[in-house]
Every structure is written in C-alpha cells, then in structure tokens.
Amino acid sequence: MRLIFLFTAVLFLGKTAVFSQDKKITKTGQIVFEASVPSFEEVKAVNESVSCILNIKTGEIASLALMKGFRFKVALMEEHFNENYIESSKYPKAIFKGIIKNFNLNNINKNGTKLELNGKLELHGVSKDISVFAIVKKSGEDIELVSDFDLTPADFNIQIPKIVRQKIAETVHVKATFLLK
C-alpha cells in the first residue's frame, strides 16, 4: 500500500513540476504611479507587493495589486487616496488580465524586446480594455517585464474634488515592474 501511495505521490509531483514550468510568478512586483502637477506637492505612490503570473507558453498574463498597498510620502495623501478617491474598502484591488501579443520565450533575450500587452484592467469597479507596451527581457532564468503607461482617473469613475483638482494631474503615469521567477 505504501508503494502505491509513493508511486502516486511521485507521479502527481512530477505532473505538478511540469505544469509549473509553464508559469513565471512574483509576489514582489512594483507599481509606481505619479499624478504630480508642477508647483504643487508631489502626488506619487509605490506598491511593492504586487502579484503577477505569466504563462510562458501562451503569453497570458495576470496581475493583482491591493489598493491599500500604495505608500505615499505624506500619510494624509495615503488616507485621502484610500478613503476619498480609490475607495479601497469598497474596491480593494486592481486586476489586469490579458495577453502579451506575439510572446515567444525563444525571442526574448537579456537586451529586451518591446511587446504589446492587451487585456482588461479592473480598477475602482470599472473594467476597461487597455493596450500598453512593455519591455520583456531575460534575466538568467527569470523574466523581467517593465511597462510605462498613462491612465485617466475619469475613465475609472474616480472623482477628484474641485478643491484639489488643480493639484492633481488629469492623467496618471503608471510604471509596473515585475521580476518573474
């Protein structure tokens, strides 16, 4: 009986190992966003615990960021971000699901390849199709993915109060960086 259990366990673990070779994952990705306006205080936040998974066979990619993970230099900004703008208790996460167009692991090298990402970004209860570019490169056995793009808060029903509207950019610059292992 023990021999049957051992054989089944080895068979199962072998299949899991083969399956997991198709995926590269991180739980320590980074998203930085900036909505600063000249002559006013910097509006910038960093989240360093963003999850991302990439299927290296199909190019499918998914990422999840918890809204309360964004850190600002000024605690009051962080509080306003979570309570008034992003409403993180009601909308606790941002999710991107998509595909890296023309992804082929054999064509990725240490110098990087610019590829298009297409998918849906769900933020603040709104799901929107987006298309952005990323630099994808090999770093040893790992894959590094860096994407710079702009978002408009109004597209996600994020209201900026009139009293601070002139202090916050209409377009938010986002930089996502993932080292997938």
Secondary structure, 3 states (H helix, E strand, C coil): CHHHHHHHHHHHHHHHHHHHCCEEEEEEEEEEEECCCCCCCCCEEEEEEEEEEEECCCCEEEEEEEHHHCEECCHHHHHHHHHHHCCCCCCCEEEEEEEECCCCHHHCCCCCEEEEEEEEEEECCEEEEEEEEEEEEEECCEEEEEEEEEECHHHHCCCCCHHHHCCCCCCEEEEEEEEEC
